[in-house]
Amino acid sequence: MSEFLITGVSSGLGRAFAEGALAAGHTVIGTVRKPADAEAFTALHPSRAHGRLLDVTDDEAVFALVEEIETEIGPIDAVIANAGYGYEGVFEESPLSQLRDQFAVNVFGVAATVQAVLPFMRRRRAGHIFAVTSMGGLMTVPGLSYYCGSKYAVEGILEAVGKEVADFGVHVTALEPGSFRTDWAGRSMVRAERTIADYDALFEPIRAARQAASGNQLGDPAKAAAAVLEVFNSAEPPAHLVLGSDALRLVQAGRSAVDAEIDRWQKLTISTDFPTGAQLG
C-alpha cells in the first residue's frame, strides 16, 4: 500500500479523497487548519490516518511537514494539493487584496506543496503529484475572475512541471472538478459585496443560481475519489483529468470557442512574422 499526503481534508473533495484512499488500504497524512479537525481525521483509522495542522501559505511550514513525514512516517508516494477556496465577485467590485489572498492559497500554497515533495520523488524516481484545479482552470464564467485566474495559473505550473519531471518516473495530474456536492459554494466561498448596478442583470442570476444549487450539485465526491485512485494505479496517467459531466460539457465548449477564435483570426496572427528568408540587419 502507498502513502498519501492530502492538504485540506476537513471537508469537501479533500475529505473524500482521504476517505477513499484509507478505504483502499493506503496511509493518509491529511492537513487541516484546526486542532479539532486534526483529531477527528486521526480518529478515522487507528494507524493509517494522520491529521496534521498546516497553513499552506506558510512555505517553511509546508517544507518542514514534508520533511517530518518522510523522516518519521515514510516516503510520500502521492500528494494531492487540494487546499483552496473560492472567491466570487465581479472583477471591478473585488478588492485587489482579495486577489492576493486567493493566489496565496490556491497558487502559492499548491506550488509550495508540490515543490516540497518533488525532491524526494525525483530522487526515488517514483511518485504522483496531483493538484485540484477546477473546470474553471480550463474555461471561465462571469463573477469568478479571481478564482479562475488562480486555477489557470495552477494549470500552467502543473503542465510545465509534468514535462520537467517526465524522465524521473514522477507523474503530474491536474484534477479539474465540476460542481460537486461539497461546501465549495457554501461556507468555502468568499463573496464580494455588490456595489455597481450595471452588473446586476449579468451577475445576480449567476449568484442566485449558484447559491440555490449548493448542496444539490451533480458530482458525487466519493466517485471523484475513486477516479483519482484509478488514475494513481494507472501505468500511463493523464496530465489532465476532468471530473463530472458538467465540467466535461463546459470545458469542451470553452476550449472549442477559443479554437474557433484562433482559426478566425489566423490570417492576422501569421501576418506578424518576418517574410520567409528575411535576415535580421
N, C-alpha and C positions, 0 to 999 in steps of 0.2 A: 504494500500500500504506500501511498505518497503523502507528502506533507504540503499543505496549502497555507499560504498567508493571504488573508482576505481583509481588506480595510472596509470599515463601515458596516458592521454586521448586527447592529442593534435592531434593525428592521429592514423592510423592503427587499430588494433583489439581493443585497449583500447577505441578509439573513437566510434567504432561500438558497443562495449558492453554498453557504456554510452548512446548512442542514442537509443539503443534497450530498455534499462531499462526506460529511460524517456518516450519513446513512450508507454510503458506498464503502465505508471502512477506512477512509482517509483520516489523517490527523489534520486539524484545522487550528491555526492561530488566528483569532479574529480580533480586530481592533475596534474600539468604541471610545467615546469621549467621557462617559460617566462610570464611576466605580460600580454602581448597582448593575449597570448593563454588563460590565465585565464579569461580575459574579454570576449573573444569570446565564451568560454564554458558557462559562466554565462548567456550570451545572448541567449542560446538555449531555455531557459524557464524562465518566469518571477519569478517563486517561487520555482521550484524544481531542478534547475541546479545551483550548487555552485562550481565555479572554485577556486582552492587554489594552491598557489605556494609551491612546495616541492622538495627537493633533497633527494631521498630515501636513499642515502649513509650517510645522517646525522641522526644518531639514535635519538638524542634528539629532532630534528625537527619532526620526524615521530611520536614519542610518544606524543609530545605536540599537534600535529594536531589532533590525535585521541581523546585526552582529550578535546580539543576545540569542536570537532564535537559532542561528547557525551554530553557535557555540554550546548552548545548553539544551536545545531540544532536538535539533538535527537539520540536515540540509533541506532547503526550500525547493521543492520540485515544481511548484506552480504558485504564481502570485495573481490575485485578482484585485487590481486597483479600482475599487468600487466607490470609495468615499466621495461624495459630492452632493450638490443640491441644485435646485432650480431657481432661477430668478426670472420673474415675469414682469414685463413693463415695456411700454413704448419707449423707443430709444431716446427721444427728445425729452421725455419725462423722467428719465432714470439718471440719478447722480452717478458721476464717474467713479466715486468711491465704491459704489456697488459693483461696478465692473472690475475694479481691482480686487475686491473681496471674492467675486465669482472666479476669477482666474487664479487667485491664491489657493483655493481649494481644488477646483476642477482641473486646472492645468498644472500648476506647480506642485500640488500635492501628489498628483499622478506621476509627474516627472521624477520627483524625489523617491517615490516608492519603486519605480522601475529602475532608476539609477542605483539604488541601494542594493537590489537583489542581483543586478546584472553581473558584477564581478565574480560572484560565487557560481552562478550558472555558466558563465563563459569558461571559467577555469575547469569546471566539471564537464564541459561540452554537453550540457543537458539542461533542460528546463523549459517552462512555458510561461510566458508573460501574457496575461490578459488585462485589459483595461476597459471599463464600461464607459463608452462614449454615449451615443444616442442616435436615433434616426435623425435627430437634429444636428448631427455632425456630418450628415450627407445631404441634407435638404433644410430649408428654413420655412418658418411661419412668422407672420407679424406678431410682435409682442414678446419674442424670445431672442432678440438680437444678442443680448449679453450671454445668455445660455448657449445659443448656437455658436457664437464666436468662440466660447471656451471649448466646445466639443469639436469644432472644426480644427482648433489648434491641437487637440489631443490626437485626432485622426492623422494629421500631418506628422506629428512627432512619432507616433507608433509605426506608421508605414515606413518612414525613413529608418528607424531603429531596426525594424524587421529585416531590412535589406543589409544593414550593417552587421547583424549577428547571424545571418543565414548560414554561414560556413562553420559556425561554432556549435551546431546542434541545439540552438535555442530558438524556440518558436515564439512569434508575437501575433496575437489576435486581438483586434478591436471588436468589442461587442456593441452592437447598435440596436438597443431595445426600442420597441414602440411603446404603446401605452399598456403598462402592466398594472395589476390590481395591488398597488402599494400606496404609501403615503406621499409619493413624489408630488402630486398635485394638491396635497393637503398640508400637513404640518411641515413637510420638507420644502415647501415653496415659499420664497420671499416675493412679495408683490409690491410693486411701486404704486404710490398714490396717483390717482388720476388728477390732472391739472389742466389739460388742454382739450377743449371741447371739439376741436377739429378732428380728433381721432376717435370720437365716440362711435360713429357709425361703423368704422372698421373694427375697432378693438373690443368694444363692450360685448358684442355677441360671442367673440372668441373666448373672452374671460369667463363669461357666464356658462358657456358650453363646457369648458374645462372643469369648472367647479362642480357642475352638475354631473359630470362623468366620473368624478373622483369616487373610488370605491366600486365602480361598475365597469372598469376597463376590461378590454377583451383578453389581455395577456395573463397567463397563469404563471406566477413566479416559480412554482415547483417544476413546471415544464421547461422554463428557461434554464434552471439549474441542471436538469437532465441533459439539455442540449449542450451546455458548457462541458459537462463531463464527457459527453460523446466526442466533442472536439479534442479534449485533453487526451483521450485514448486513441485518437486518430494518428496514423503514421504521417499523413500529409494534411495538417490542419490549415484552415483558411486564414488569410490575413484579415479578413472582414467576415463577421457573422451577424447578419441582420436577424433580429428576433421579433416575430409577430407578423401576422398577415397585414395589419395596418401599416407597420413600418415598411414592409416589402412594397406595398402599393404606393406609399408616399415617396419613398426613396427612388423607386423606379421612375415615377412621374417627374420628380425634381431633377434627376440626372438626365432624363430624356429632354427636358426643357433646356438644360444647359447645352447638351449636344446639338440640339436643333439651332440654338442661337449661335454657337460656334460655326456651324455649317453655313448659316445665313450670312455671316459676316466674314466668311473665309477669304473673299477677294481682297477686302481691306486689310485683313490680317497679313497676307503674304506680300502686300504692296510695300511693307516697311523694310523688306530685305534690300541689300545692295544688289545690283544686277549681277547675274551669274558671271563669274570670271572677273568681277571688278577687283582692283587692287587698292589696298589702303595706301594713300600717299603721304 
